[in-house]
Every structure is written in structure tokens, then in C-alpha cells.
Amino acid sequence: MTPKGVTATVNRAVAKLGARNAPHAVLLACQYGVLDGRPQRHGDHAGFAAHRYRGEEPCEACWEGERAYRRERRAARKAGQINAA
């Protein structure tokens, strides 16, 4: 995106939310539930943990990330056991 494109997008969001400026638009978006104020992680172990922490069922992308994380941890443990022997 170009700087002008970003400005236009911000201005459209501000207008749609009925905000005075961009920071006010962010506040209104949080109040309306569009944004929850927390960064969203998906597709990795942290995203999986975030779903669980919020009491949600993890999305498929987060399940895949969690499986990959567990495979990596398992491989690291096995490598450590082989090196220790």
C-alpha cells in the first residue's frame, strides 16, 4: 500500500465509526468489539495457548501450529537424550 492508500483507508474507518480522529476510532472499535486490544496470534503455539486461556476451542491453524511445536519439542528432547548417552 502507498501512504495515500493507508490514509484513505484510515479516513474511511474513522468515518464509518463516527470517530473524531484515528485514536478515537481505535477506542470505538474496541468498545464495539471489532478490536479487543490484544494482538491476535494464530497458527503457532502462542495462538493455541491464547485460545485455551480465553476458554475457546483453538482454530485449526493454531492446532497445526501446536502440533508442529510439539514435534519440535519432542525432537529436541530425543536429540538431547541421544547426545547425553
N, C-alpha and C positions, 0 to 999 in steps of 0.2 A: 504494500500500500504506500501511497505517497503521503506526505504531510497534509496536503489539502484533502485527500480522501479520509484521513483519520479525523481531521477537524470536522468535515461534513458528517461523518458517522456520529461523532460525539454530539454535534449540534442536533441531529435527528433524535438521538436518545434523550437529550435534555428536553426537547420539545414534547416528545411522546410522554415523558414522565411528568411534564408540567413543572419542571425544576427551574430555579433561577440561574444556576450555573452547573458545571460538571461535578464539583464535590457534592452539591445538593442532590444531583441526580443519583450519585452513588448511595447517599443516605436514603433516598426514597426507594431505590431498587432493593436495598437491604430490608427496609420496612415492608415492602410489598412481597418479599420472599424471592425476588429474582436473583439476588445475591445473598449469601449467608455470612459474608465477611471472612470466611475461611478459604484458603486455597484448596481446590479440589484436586485430589490425586487419583488417577485411575491407571490401572494396568501394571501396578507394581505392589510390592509388599506393604508399603506405607498406605496405599489406597485401600488394600484389603483390610488392614488394621483400622483405618479410619471408618470404613463401613461398619465393622464389628463394634467399634467404640460407640458409634451412634445408634447401635441396635438394629442395623439394617442388614439385609442379606446382600453380600458382596455381588457386584455385577460380574458378568462373565470375563471381562477384560482384567478385573482385579483377581479373579480366581486363576486366570492364566499366569498373571504376574506372581501370584503366591506360589503356584506350582513350580515356576522357574526358580524362585527364591529358595524354595525347599530343596530342589535338585542341586543348586549351587552349594547350599549349606551341607547337604549330605555328601557331596563330592569332596568338599573341603575337609569334612571330618574323616572321610576314608583316606584322603591323602595324608592327613596328619597321623593317622594310625599306621599307615604304611611306613612313613618316614620315622616314626618313633620306634618301630620294631627293629 
